[in-house]
């Protein structure tokens, strides 16, 4: 099982494009986990007006942990055996997860 972990802190302008690139994989992750790193406007409120392009699970930190801390928080809450990180303003190439489980990335 692959979990994609995407931390976000107050930066939503590319978030849905980022999520769409995860769902566009040749091997779609089994879980997409958005880590809301205590954004001023919670991610779930943002999604209420801007629905994500596929099923996501959102976890929210109790305080801002910065990028590294948010990634750690995310993998601890992820359900996958393999974890793939993506920043909230980055796009994945369509075959990033194609060989998951056979190579380290």
Gaussian input, Z-matrix of N, CA and C with variables (Angstrom, degrees):
# hf/3-21g

backbone

0 1
 N
 C     1     B1
 C     2     B2     1     A1
 N     3     B3     2     A2     1     D1
 C     4     B4     3     A3     2     D2
 C     5     B5     4     A4     3     D3
 N     6     B6     5     A5     4     D4
 C     7     B7     6     A6     5     D5
 C     8     B8     7     A7     6     D6
 N     9     B9     8     A8     7     D7
 C    10    B10     9     A9     8     D8
 C    11    B11    10    A10     9     D9
 N    12    B12    11    A11    10    D10
 C    13    B13    12    A12    11    D11
 C    14    B14    13    A13    12    D12
 N    15    B15    14    A14    13    D13
 C    16    B16    15    A15    14    D14
 C    17    B17    16    A16    15    D15
 N    18    B18    17    A17    16    D16
 C    19    B19    18    A18    17    D17
 C    20    B20    19    A19    18    D18
 N    21    B21    20    A20    19    D19
 C    22    B22    21    A21    20    D20
 C    23    B23    22    A22    21    D21
 N    24    B24    23    A23    22    D22
 C    25    B25    24    A24    23    D23
 C    26    B26    25    A25    24    D24
 N    27    B27    26    A26    25    D25
 C    28    B28    27    A27    26    D26
 C    29    B29    28    A28    27    D27
 N    30    B30    29    A29    28    D28
 C    31    B31    30    A30    29    D29
 C    32    B32    31    A31    30    D30
 N    33    B33    32    A32    31    D31
 C    34    B34    33    A33    32    D32
 C    35    B35    34    A34    33    D33
 N    36    B36    35    A35    34    D34
 C    37    B37    36    A36    35    D35
 C    38    B38    37    A37    36    D36
 N    39    B39    38    A38    37    D37
 C    40    B40    39    A39    38    D38
 C    41    B41    40    A40    39    D39
 N    42    B42    41    A41    40    D40
 C    43    B43    42    A42    41    D41
 C    44    B44    43    A43    42    D42
 N    45    B45    44    A44    43    D43
 C    46    B46    45    A45    44    D44
 C    47    B47    46    A46    45    D45
 N    48    B48    47    A47    46    D46
 C    49    B49    48    A48    47    D47
 C    50    B50    49    A49    48    D48
 N    51    B51    50    A50    49    D49
 C    52    B52    51    A51    50    D50
 C    53    B53    52    A52    51    D51
 N    54    B54    53    A53    52    D52
 C    55    B55    54    A54    53    D53
 C    56    B56    55    A55    54    D54
 N    57    B57    56    A56    55    D55
 C    58    B58    57    A57    56    D56
 C    59    B59    58    A58    57    D57
 N    60    B60    59    A59    58    D58
 C    61    B61    60    A60    59    D59
 C    62    B62    61    A61    60    D60
 N    63    B63    62    A62    61    D61
 C    64    B64    63    A63    62    D62
 C    65    B65    64    A64    63    D63
 N    66    B66    65    A65    64    D64
 C    67    B67    66    A66    65    D65
 C    68    B68    67    A67    66    D66
 N    69    B69    68    A68    67    D67
 C    70    B70    69    A69    68    D68
 C    71    B71    70    A70    69    D69
 N    72    B72    71    A71    70    D70
 C    73    B73    72    A72    71    D71
 C    74    B74    73    A73    72    D72
 N    75    B75    74    A74    73    D73
 C    76    B76    75    A75    74    D74
 C    77    B77    76    A76    75    D75
 N    78    B78    77    A77    76    D76
 C    79    B79    78    A78    77    D77
 C    80    B80    79    A79    78    D78
 N    81    B81    80    A80    79    D79
 C    82    B82    81    A81    80    D80
 C    83    B83    82    A82    81    D81
 N    84    B84    83    A83    82    D82
 C    85    B85    84    A84    83    D83
 C    86    B86    85    A85    84    D84
 N    87    B87    86    A86    85    D85
 C    88    B88    87    A87    86    D86
 C    89    B89    88    A88    87    D87
 N    90    B90    89    A89    88    D88
 C    91    B91    90    A90    89    D89
 C    92    B92    91    A91    90    D90
 N    93    B93    92    A92    91    D91
 C    94    B94    93    A93    92    D92
 C    95    B95    94    A94    93    D93
 N    96    B96    95    A95    94    D94
 C    97    B97    96    A96    95    D95
 C    98    B98    97    A97    96    D96
 N    99    B99    98    A98    97    D97
 C   100   B100    99    A99    98    D98
 C   101   B101   100   A100    99    D99
 N   102   B102   101   A101   100   D100
 C   103   B103   102   A102   101   D101
 C   104   B104   103   A103   102   D102
 N   105   B105   104   A104   103   D103
 C   106   B106   105   A105   104   D104
 C   107   B107   106   A106   105   D105
 N   108   B108   107   A107   106   D106
 C   109   B109   108   A108   107   D107
 C   110   B110   109   A109   108   D108
 N   111   B111   110   A110   109   D109
 C   112   B112   111   A111   110   D110
 C   113   B113   112   A112   111   D111
 N   114   B114   113   A113   112   D112
 C   115   B115   114   A114   113   D113
 C   116   B116   115   A115   114   D114
 N   117   B117   116   A116   115   D115
 C   118   B118   117   A117   116   D116
 C   119   B119   118   A118   117   D117
 N   120   B120   119   A119   118   D118
 C   121   B121   120   A120   119   D119
 C   122   B122   121   A121   120   D120
 N   123   B123   122   A122   121   D121
 C   124   B124   123   A123   122   D122
 C   125   B125   124   A124   123   D123
 N   126   B126   125   A125   124   D124
 C   127   B127   126   A126   125   D125
 C   128   B128   127   A127   126   D126
 N   129   B129   128   A128   127   D127
 C   130   B130   129   A129   128   D128
 C   131   B131   130   A130   129   D129
 N   132   B132   131   A131   130   D130
 C   133   B133   132   A132   131   D131
 C   134   B134   133   A133   132   D132
 N   135   B135   134   A134   133   D133
 C   136   B136   135   A135   134   D134
 C   137   B137   136   A136   135   D135
 N   138   B138   137   A137   136   D136
 C   139   B139   138   A138   137   D137
 C   140   B140   139   A139   138   D138
 N   141   B141   140   A140   139   D139
 C   142   B142   141   A141   140   D140
 C   143   B143   142   A142   141   D141
 N   144   B144   143   A143   142   D142
 C   145   B145   144   A144   143   D143
 C   146   B146   145   A145   144   D144
 N   147   B147   146   A146   145   D145
 C   148   B148   147   A147   146   D146
 C   149   B149   148   A148   147   D147
 N   150   B150   149   A149   148   D148
 C   151   B151   150   A150   149   D149
 C   152   B152   151   A151   150   D150
 N   153   B153   152   A152   151   D151
 C   154   B154   153   A153   152   D152
 C   155   B155   154   A154   153   D153
 N   156   B156   155   A155   154   D154
 C   157   B157   156   A156   155   D155
 C   158   B158   157   A157   156   D156
 N   159   B159   158   A158   157   D157
 C   160   B160   159   A159   158   D158
 C   161   B161   160   A160   159   D159
 N   162   B162   161   A161   160   D160
 C   163   B163   162   A162   161   D161
 C   164   B164   163   A163   162   D162
 N   165   B165   164   A164   163   D163
 C   166   B166   165   A165   164   D164
 C   167   B167   166   A166   165   D165
 N   168   B168   167   A167   166   D166
 C   169   B169   168   A168   167   D167
 C   170   B170   169   A169   168   D168
 N   171   B171   170   A170   169   D169
 C   172   B172   171   A171   170   D170
 C   173   B173   172   A172   171   D171
 N   174   B174   173   A173   172   D172
 C   175   B175   174   A174   173   D173
 C   176   B176   175   A175   174   D174
 N   177   B177   176   A176   175   D175
 C   178   B178   177   A177   176   D176
 C   179   B179   178   A178   177   D177
 N   180   B180   179   A179   178   D178
 C   181   B181   180   A180   179   D179
 C   182   B182   181   A181   180   D180
 N   183   B183   182   A182   181   D181
 C   184   B184   183   A183   182   D182
 C   185   B185   184   A184   183   D183
 N   186   B186   185   A185   184   D184
 C   187   B187   186   A186   185   D185
 C   188   B188   187   A187   186   D186
 N   189   B189   188   A188   187   D187
 C   190   B190   189   A189   188   D188
 C   191   B191   190   A190   189   D189
 N   192   B192   191   A191   190   D190
 C   193   B193   192   A192   191   D191
 C   194   B194   193   A193   192   D192
 N   195   B195   194   A194   193   D193
 C   196   B196   195   A195   194   D194
 C   197   B197   196   A196   195   D195
 N   198   B198   197   A197   196   D196
 C   199   B199   198   A198   197   D197
 C   200   B200   199   A199   198   D198
 N   201   B201   200   A200   199   D199
 C   202   B202   201   A201   200   D200
 C   203   B203   202   A202   201   D201
 N   204   B204   203   A203   202   D202
 C   205   B205   204   A204   203   D203
 C   206   B206   205   A205   204   D204
 N   207   B207   206   A206   205   D205
 C   208   B208   207   A207   206   D206
 C   209   B209   208   A208   207   D207
 N   210   B210   209   A209   208   D208
 C   211   B211   210   A210   209   D209
 C   212   B212   211   A211   210   D210
 N   213   B213   212   A212   211   D211
 C   214   B214   213   A213   212   D212
 C   215   B215   214   A214   213   D213
 N   216   B216   215   A215   214   D214
 C   217   B217   216   A216   215   D215
 C   218   B218   217   A217   216   D216
 N   219   B219   218   A218   217   D217
 C   220   B220   219   A219   218   D218
 C   221   B221   220   A220   219   D219
 N   222   B222   221   A221   220   D220
 C   223   B223   222   A222   221   D221
 C   224   B224   223   A223   222   D222
 N   225   B225   224   A224   223   D223
 C   226   B226   225   A225   224   D224
 C   227   B227   226   A226   225   D225
 N   228   B228   227   A227   226   D226
 C   229   B229   228   A228   227   D227
 C   230   B230   229   A229   228   D228
 N   231   B231   230   A230   229   D229
 C   232   B232   231   A231   230   D230
 C   233   B233   232   A232   231   D231
 N   234   B234   233   A233   232   D232
 C   235   B235   234   A234   233   D233
 C   236   B236   235   A235   234   D234
 N   237   B237   236   A236   235   D235
 C   238   B238   237   A237   236   D236
 C   239   B239   238   A238   237   D237
 N   240   B240   239   A239   238   D238
 C   241   B241   240   A240   239   D239
 C   242   B242   241   A241   240   D240
 N   243   B243   242   A242   241   D241
 C   244   B244   243   A243   242   D242
 C   245   B245   244   A244   243   D243
 N   246   B246   245   A245   244   D244
 C   247   B247   246   A246   245   D245
 C   248   B248   247   A247   246   D246
 N   249   B249   248   A248   247   D247
 C   250   B250   249   A249   248   D248
 C   251   B251   250   A250   249   D249
 N   252   B252   251   A251   250   D250
 C   253   B253   252   A252   251   D251
 C   254   B254   253   A253   252   D252
 N   255   B255   254   A254   253   D253
 C   256   B256   255   A255   254   D254
 C   257   B257   256   A256   255   D255
 N   258   B258   257   A257   256   D256
 C   259   B259   258   A258   257   D257
 C   260   B260   259   A259   258   D258
 N   261   B261   260   A260   259   D259
 C   262   B262   261   A261   260   D260
 C   263   B263   262   A262   261   D261
 N   264   B264   263   A263   262   D262
 C   265   B265   264   A264   263   D263
 C   266   B266   265   A265   264   D264
 N   267   B267   266   A266   265   D265
 C   268   B268   267   A267   266   D266
 C   269   B269   268   A268   267   D267
 N   270   B270   269   A269   268   D268
 C   271   B271   270   A270   269   D269
 C   272   B272   271   A271   270   D270
 N   273   B273   272   A272   271   D271
 C   274   B274   273   A273   272   D272
 C   275   B275   274   A274   273   D273
 N   276   B276   275   A275   274   D274
 C   277   B277   276   A276   275   D275
 C   278   B278   277   A277   276   D276
 N   279   B279   278   A278   277   D277
 C   280   B280   279   A279   278   D278
 C   281   B281   280   A280   279   D279
 N   282   B282   281   A281   280   D280
 C   283   B283   282   A282   281   D281
 C   284   B284   283   A283   282   D282
 N   285   B285   284   A284   283   D283
 C   286   B286   285   A285   284   D284
 C   287   B287   286   A286   285   D285
 N   288   B288   287   A287   286   D286
 C   289   B289   288   A288   287   D287
 C   290   B290   289   A289   288   D288
 N   291   B291   290   A290   289   D289
 C   292   B292   291   A291   290   D290
 C   293   B293   292   A292   291   D291
 N   294   B294   293   A293   292   D292
 C   295   B295   294   A294   293   D293
 C   296   B296   295   A295   294   D294
 N   297   B297   296   A296   295   D295
 C   298   B298   297   A297   296   D296
 C   299   B299   298   A298   297   D297
 N   300   B300   299   A299   298   D298
 C   301   B301   300   A300   299   D299
 C   302   B302   301   A301   300   D300
 N   303   B303   302   A302   301   D301
 C   304   B304   303   A303   302   D302
 C   305   B305   304   A304   303   D303
 N   306   B306   305   A305   304   D304
 C   307   B307   306   A306   305   D305
 C   308   B308   307   A307   306   D306
 N   309   B309   308   A308   307   D307
 C   310   B310   309   A309   308   D308
 C   311   B311   310   A310   309   D309
 N   312   B312   311   A311   310   D310
 C   313   B313   312   A312   311   D311
 C   314   B314   313   A313   312   D312

   B1=1.4493
   B2=1.5263
   B3=1.3265
   B4=1.4558
   B5=1.5224
   B6=1.3347
   B7=1.4602
   B8=1.5211
   B9=1.3094
   B10=1.4607
   B11=1.5192
   B12=1.3263
   B13=1.4598
   B14=1.5253
   B15=1.3352
   B16=1.4632
   B17=1.5287
   B18=1.3511
   B19=1.4564
   B20=1.5309
   B21=1.3258
   B22=1.4659
   B23=1.5224
   B24=1.3183
   B25=1.4685
   B26=1.5292
   B27=1.3255
   B28=1.4644
   B29=1.5276
   B30=1.3038
   B31=1.4643
   B32=1.5252
   B33=1.3177
   B34=1.4598
   B35=1.5216
   B36=1.3406
   B37=1.4662
   B38=1.5281
   B39=1.3299
   B40=1.4666
   B41=1.5256
   B42=1.3137
   B43=1.4611
   B44=1.5217
   B45=1.3244
   B46=1.4652
   B47=1.5205
   B48=1.3297
   B49=1.4701
   B50=1.5278
   B51=1.3272
   B52=1.4612
   B53=1.5251
   B54=1.3228
   B55=1.4703
   B56=1.5267
   B57=1.3268
   B58=1.4733
   B59=1.5291
   B60=1.3292
   B61=1.4700
   B62=1.5240
   B63=1.3171
   B64=1.4648
   B65=1.5313
   B66=1.3359
   B67=1.4663
   B68=1.5230
   B69=1.3290
   B70=1.4672
   B71=1.5251
   B72=1.3085
   B73=1.4586
   B74=1.5209
   B75=1.3278
   B76=1.4598
   B77=1.5315
   B78=1.3238
   B79=1.4701
   B80=1.5271
   B81=1.3330
   B82=1.4642
   B83=1.5274
   B84=1.3305
   B85=1.4610
   B86=1.5275
   B87=1.3126
   B88=1.4589
   B89=1.5209
   B90=1.3322
   B91=1.4547
   B92=1.5231
   B93=1.3245
   B94=1.4591
   B95=1.5209
   B96=1.3259
   B97=1.4524
   B98=1.5290
   B99=1.3169
   B100=1.4557
   B101=1.5222
   B102=1.3243
   B103=1.4590
   B104=1.5258
   B105=1.3041
   B106=1.4604
   B107=1.5227
   B108=1.3248
   B109=1.4555
   B110=1.5289
   B111=1.3350
   B112=1.4665
   B113=1.5230
   B114=1.3216
   B115=1.4622
   B116=1.5250
   B117=1.3309
   B118=1.4650
   B119=1.5255
   B120=1.3239
   B121=1.4661
   B122=1.5221
   B123=1.3166
   B124=1.4640
   B125=1.5327
   B126=1.3175
   B127=1.4660
   B128=1.5214
   B129=1.3275
   B130=1.4639
   B131=1.5272
   B132=1.3332
   B133=1.4662
   B134=1.5254
   B135=1.3174
   B136=1.4708
   B137=1.5324
   B138=1.3366
   B139=1.4602
   B140=1.5241
   B141=1.3236
   B142=1.4659
   B143=1.5272
   B144=1.3270
   B145=1.4647
   B146=1.5220
   B147=1.3256
   B148=1.4647
   B149=1.5277
   B150=1.3241
   B151=1.4676
   B152=1.5299
   B153=1.3233
   B154=1.4664
   B155=1.5226
   B156=1.3286
   B157=1.4683
   B158=1.5238
   B159=1.2965
   B160=1.4531
   B161=1.5117
   B162=1.3232
   B163=1.4619
   B164=1.5291
   B165=1.3164
   B166=1.4591
   B167=1.5198
   B168=1.3082
   B169=1.4564
   B170=1.5245
   B171=1.3187
   B172=1.4608
   B173=1.5193
   B174=1.3273
   B175=1.4595
   B176=1.5244
   B177=1.3118
   B178=1.4691
   B179=1.5196
   B180=1.3235
   B181=1.4550
   B182=1.5237
   B183=1.3181
   B184=1.4560
   B185=1.5292
   B186=1.3269
   B187=1.4659
   B188=1.5275
   B189=1.3085
   B190=1.4650
   B191=1.5257
   B192=1.3098
   B193=1.4671
   B194=1.5257
   B195=1.3369
   B196=1.4650
   B197=1.5302
   B198=1.3252
   B199=1.4700
   B200=1.5277
   B201=1.3206
   B202=1.4660
   B203=1.5143
   B204=1.3094
   B205=1.4660
   B206=1.5139
   B207=1.3337
   B208=1.4698
   B209=1.5260
   B210=1.3438
   B211=1.4751
   B212=1.5347
   B213=1.3277
   B214=1.4734
   B215=1.5202
   B216=1.3197
   B217=1.4632
   B218=1.5277
   B219=1.3230
   B220=1.4609
   B221=1.5143
   B222=1.3336
   B223=1.4708
   B224=1.5147
   B225=1.3301
   B226=1.4706
   B227=1.5357
   B228=1.3241
   B229=1.4634
   B230=1.5289
   B231=1.3021
   B232=1.4662
   B233=1.5256
   B234=1.3206
   B235=1.4571
   B236=1.5207
   B237=1.3303
   B238=1.4586
   B239=1.5201
   B240=1.3423
   B241=1.4576
   B242=1.5294
   B243=1.3294
   B244=1.4595
   B245=1.5230
   B246=1.3238
   B247=1.4535
   B248=1.5204
   B249=1.3184
   B250=1.4610
   B251=1.5231
   B252=1.3195
   B253=1.4605
   B254=1.5229
   B255=1.3196
   B256=1.4595
   B257=1.5196
   B258=1.3079
   B259=1.4638
   B260=1.5201
   B261=1.3214
   B262=1.4681
   B263=1.5183
   B264=1.3198
   B265=1.4680
   B266=1.5268
   B267=1.3340
   B268=1.4650
   B269=1.5159
   B270=1.3270
   B271=1.4675
   B272=1.5214
   B273=1.3207
   B274=1.4579
   B275=1.5145
   B276=1.3156
   B277=1.4553
   B278=1.5331
   B279=1.3346
   B280=1.4740
   B281=1.5276
   B282=1.3263
   B283=1.4691
   B284=1.5289
   B285=1.3234
   B286=1.4683
   B287=1.5290
   B288=1.3074
   B289=1.4698
   B290=1.5289
   B291=1.3171
   B292=1.4615
   B293=1.5216
   B294=1.2994
   B295=1.4695
   B296=1.5271
   B297=1.2998
   B298=1.4699
   B299=1.5228
   B300=1.2950
   B301=1.4645
   B302=1.5074
   B303=1.3498
   B304=1.4710
   B305=1.5121
   B306=1.3134
   B307=1.4635
   B308=1.5210
   B309=1.3067
   B310=1.4572
   B311=1.5071
   B312=1.3402
   B313=1.4567
   B314=1.4807
   A1=108.45
   A2=115.77
   A3=122.12
   A4=109.39
   A5=115.34
   A6=121.53
   A7=108.38
   A8=116.33
   A9=121.47
   A10=106.64
   A11=116.53
   A12=122.26
   A13=107.84
   A14=115.05
   A15=121.04
   A16=108.84
   A17=117.69
   A18=119.45
   A19=110.82
   A20=116.66
   A21=121.08
   A22=109.09
   A23=114.51
   A24=120.71
   A25=108.16
   A26=116.15
   A27=122.91
   A28=114.26
   A29=118.78
   A30=120.22
   A31=108.33
   A32=115.21
   A33=120.28
   A34=114.34
   A35=117.98
   A36=119.01
   A37=114.37
   A38=118.43
   A39=120.64
   A40=112.96
   A41=117.50
   A42=120.93
   A43=112.90
   A44=118.36
   A45=119.05
   A46=112.38
   A47=118.04
   A48=120.35
   A49=110.10
   A50=116.05
   A51=120.58
   A52=110.33
   A53=116.50
   A54=120.85
   A55=110.30
   A56=117.37
   A57=120.78
   A58=110.70
   A59=117.61
   A60=119.45
   A61=111.11
   A62=117.64
   A63=121.34
   A64=109.88
   A65=116.43
   A66=119.85
   A67=113.08
   A68=118.00
   A69=122.01
   A70=112.41
   A71=117.47
   A72=121.37
   A73=112.23
   A74=116.22
   A75=120.11
   A76=109.71
   A77=116.97
   A78=123.68
   A79=105.98
   A80=115.85
   A81=121.55
   A82=109.79
   A83=118.18
   A84=119.67
   A85=111.36
   A86=114.98
   A87=120.98
   A88=112.08
   A89=116.20
   A90=121.43
   A91=108.41
   A92=115.46
   A93=121.10
   A94=106.25
   A95=114.97
   A96=121.84
   A97=108.80
   A98=115.66
   A99=121.70
   A100=107.49
   A101=116.80
   A102=121.66
   A103=107.40
   A104=116.07
   A105=122.16
   A106=107.28
   A107=116.17
   A108=121.66
   A109=110.33
   A110=115.15
   A111=123.95
   A112=112.61
   A113=115.56
   A114=120.39
   A115=109.87
   A116=116.52
   A117=120.40
   A118=109.91
   A119=116.25
   A120=121.66
   A121=105.80
   A122=119.05
   A123=120.15
   A124=112.08
   A125=115.23
   A126=121.09
   A127=110.93
   A128=117.44
   A129=119.54
   A130=111.47
   A131=118.28
   A132=120.71
   A133=110.47
   A134=116.51
   A135=120.30
   A136=110.02
   A137=117.26
   A138=121.19
   A139=112.59
   A140=118.36
   A141=120.62
   A142=110.80
   A143=116.91
   A144=121.57
   A145=113.26
   A146=117.16
   A147=123.30
   A148=108.28
   A149=117.49
   A150=119.54
   A151=111.96
   A152=116.78
   A153=119.61
   A154=110.49
   A155=116.75
   A156=120.59
   A157=114.22
   A158=118.00
   A159=122.92
   A160=109.14
   A161=117.31
   A162=120.06
   A163=111.98
   A164=115.49
   A165=121.76
   A166=108.73
   A167=114.83
   A168=121.28
   A169=106.33
   A170=116.74
   A171=121.65
   A172=109.25
   A173=115.74
   A174=121.75
   A175=106.38
   A176=116.46
   A177=121.31
   A178=109.82
   A179=116.38
   A180=120.35
   A181=109.85
   A182=115.90
   A183=121.18
   A184=112.02
   A185=116.43
   A186=123.60
   A187=107.23
   A188=116.66
   A189=119.43
   A190=109.66
   A191=115.19
   A192=121.31
   A193=111.62
   A194=116.91
   A195=123.06
   A196=109.47
   A197=116.48
   A198=120.83
   A199=113.14
   A200=117.65
   A201=120.12
   A202=112.72
   A203=116.26
   A204=120.15
   A205=112.13
   A206=116.83
   A207=120.63
   A208=110.45
   A209=117.35
   A210=119.87
   A211=110.12
   A212=116.47
   A213=120.09
   A214=111.06
   A215=116.91
   A216=121.28
   A217=109.60
   A218=116.22
   A219=120.94
   A220=113.38
   A221=117.91
   A222=117.63
   A223=111.18
   A224=117.09
   A225=118.77
   A226=111.53
   A227=117.17
   A228=121.43
   A229=112.94
   A230=116.79
   A231=120.99
   A232=110.48
   A233=115.47
   A234=120.86
   A235=112.72
   A236=117.07
   A237=120.46
   A238=114.01
   A239=113.96
   A240=121.41
   A241=109.96
   A242=115.09
   A243=121.97
   A244=108.18
   A245=116.18
   A246=121.61
   A247=108.50
   A248=116.17
   A249=122.07
   A250=107.45
   A251=115.77
   A252=120.59
   A253=110.22
   A254=114.66
   A255=121.32
   A256=107.25
   A257=116.95
   A258=120.06
   A259=109.26
   A260=116.07
   A261=121.08
   A262=113.93
   A263=117.55
   A264=120.23
   A265=112.39
   A266=116.91
   A267=121.54
   A268=111.02
   A269=115.13
   A270=121.74
   A271=108.72
   A272=116.15
   A273=121.34
   A274=109.61
   A275=116.43
   A276=121.34
   A277=106.73
   A278=118.71
   A279=121.41
   A280=116.27
   A281=118.50
   A282=118.60
   A283=113.28
   A284=117.25
   A285=120.49
   A286=112.34
   A287=118.40
   A288=120.77
   A289=113.20
   A290=117.85
   A291=121.36
   A292=112.58
   A293=117.75
   A294=121.38
   A295=112.43
   A296=116.58
   A297=120.08
   A298=110.29
   A299=114.87
   A300=120.58
   A301=112.52
   A302=116.93
   A303=119.79
   A304=111.93
   A305=117.61
   A306=120.89
   A307=109.07
   A308=116.58
   A309=120.56
   A310=108.57
   A311=116.72
   A312=120.76
   A313=110.88
   D1=133.06
   D2=178.87
   D3=-107.48
   D4=132.23
   D5=173.01
   D6=-113.09
   D7=129.39
   D8=171.58
   D9=-96.85
   D10=126.21
   D11=-178.32
   D12=-113.31
   D13=122.36
   D14=-177.30
   D15=-124.95
   D16=102.50
   D17=175.71
   D18=-78.69
   D19=145.66
   D20=177.77
   D21=-144.85
   D22=139.84
   D23=176.35
   D24=-140.00
   D25=102.78
   D26=175.10
   D27=57.46
   D28=23.89
   D29=-178.73
   D30=-134.82
   D31=92.14
   D32=-173.60
   D33=-105.25
   D34=-7.84
   D35=-169.95
   D36=-61.12
   D37=-24.98
   D38=178.90
   D39=-115.63
   D40=2.79
   D41=-171.30
   D42=-58.40
   D43=-46.99
   D44=-178.69
   D45=-67.46
   D46=-32.63
   D47=174.68
   D48=-66.19
   D49=-40.64
   D50=177.46
   D51=-60.49
   D52=-47.50
   D53=179.53
   D54=-62.64
   D55=-41.26
   D56=178.68
   D57=-60.04
   D58=-37.41
   D59=179.30
   D60=-67.43
   D61=-29.69
   D62=176.54
   D63=-70.63
   D64=-41.93
   D65=179.22
   D66=-75.42
   D67=-8.89
   D68=179.09
   D69=-92.46
   D70=8.80
   D71=-177.79
   D72=-68.85
   D73=150.79
   D74=172.73
   D75=-66.40
   D76=-27.07
   D77=173.22
   D78=-125.32
   D79=93.78
   D80=-175.37
   D81=-68.19
   D82=131.07
   D83=176.61
   D84=-57.93
   D85=151.10
   D86=-179.62
   D87=-75.72
   D88=-22.61
   D89=-178.36
   D90=-143.29
   D91=136.75
   D92=171.56
   D93=-117.99
   D94=114.41
   D95=-174.77
   D96=-111.67
   D97=118.30
   D98=176.66
   D99=-96.21
   D100=124.13
   D101=178.20
   D102=-101.27
   D103=107.14
   D104=176.41
   D105=-81.77
   D106=105.49
   D107=-176.15
   D108=-84.04
   D109=59.54
   D110=179.11
   D111=54.83
   D112=48.86
   D113=176.44
   D114=-62.46
   D115=152.00
   D116=178.59
   D117=-59.41
   D118=-49.24
   D119=171.66
   D120=-97.05
   D121=117.19
   D122=-179.24
   D123=-58.18
   D124=145.30
   D125=179.94
   D126=-55.71
   D127=-39.43
   D128=-179.22
   D129=-62.33
   D130=-33.93
   D131=174.43
   D132=-67.03
   D133=-42.15
   D134=176.43
   D135=-59.02
   D136=-45.65
   D137=-179.53
   D138=-65.37
   D139=-24.45
   D140=178.58
   D141=-61.60
   D142=-33.89
   D143=179.08
   D144=-102.43
   D145=-13.96
   D146=-177.54
   D147=-137.96
   D148=74.08
   D149=-174.36
   D150=-56.28
   D151=140.53
   D152=177.82
   D153=-67.47
   D154=156.46
   D155=-176.84
   D156=-80.58
   D157=28.69
   D158=179.00
   D159=168.68
   D160=174.29
   D161=-177.47
   D162=-70.73
   D163=127.17
   D164=177.15
   D165=-130.41
   D166=158.17
   D167=172.45
   D168=-116.50
   D169=136.10
   D170=-178.20
   D171=-113.82
   D172=131.48
   D173=169.49
   D174=-121.58
   D175=145.70
   D176=-177.02
   D177=-120.53
   D178=131.89
   D179=177.44
   D180=-74.71
   D181=155.73
   D182=-179.89
   D183=-78.47
   D184=-17.47
   D185=176.86
   D186=-157.67
   D187=160.00
   D188=179.37
   D189=-65.25
   D190=129.52
   D191=-178.36
   D192=-113.53
   D193=2.17
   D194=-175.55
   D195=66.59
   D196=175.79
   D197=-169.57
   D198=-58.30
   D199=-50.71
   D200=-177.82
   D201=-63.67
   D202=-43.50
   D203=179.02
   D204=-65.36
   D205=-36.70
   D206=178.05
   D207=-67.55
   D208=-38.88
   D209=176.26
   D210=-62.18
   D211=-45.58
   D212=178.53
   D213=-60.97
   D214=-43.35
   D215=177.14
   D216=-58.99
   D217=-41.39
   D218=-179.27
   D219=-65.00
   D220=-49.28
   D221=-177.54
   D222=-66.51
   D223=-26.63
   D224=177.05
   D225=-70.43
   D226=-24.15
   D227=178.93
   D228=-99.63
   D229=-6.73
   D230=-179.19
   D231=-74.57
   D232=153.63
   D233=-178.58
   D234=-103.16
   D235=-9.60
   D236=-175.66
   D237=-77.67
   D238=159.64
   D239=173.47
   D240=-81.23
   D241=-28.64
   D242=177.30
   D243=-116.54
   D244=137.00
   D245=-178.32
   D246=-117.22
   D247=130.16
   D248=175.45
   D249=-120.92
   D250=126.10
   D251=-178.61
   D252=-97.63
   D253=145.35
   D254=174.75
   D255=-144.24
   D256=136.99
   D257=176.64
   D258=-80.99
   D259=158.45
   D260=-173.24
   D261=-70.55
   D262=-5.17
   D263=177.90
   D264=-123.37
   D265=17.93
   D266=-179.61
   D267=-113.56
   D268=153.56
   D269=177.52
   D270=-115.95
   D271=142.74
   D272=175.21
   D273=-92.25
   D274=143.78
   D275=168.37
   D276=-67.56
   D277=149.89
   D278=-172.46
   D279=-60.26
   D280=-19.47
   D281=-177.15
   D282=-110.86
   D283=21.14
   D284=-178.79
   D285=-56.82
   D286=-43.17
   D287=-175.49
   D288=-97.71
   D289=6.54
   D290=-175.12
   D291=-55.34
   D292=-41.04
   D293=-176.03
   D294=-101.65
   D295=20.74
   D296=-177.50
   D297=-55.68
   D298=134.08
   D299=-179.75
   D300=94.84
   D301=-16.13
   D302=179.57
   D303=-109.12
   D304=-19.26
   D305=178.67
   D306=-137.18
   D307=158.24
   D308=173.11
   D309=-89.88
   D310=137.89
   D311=177.70
   D312=-143.24

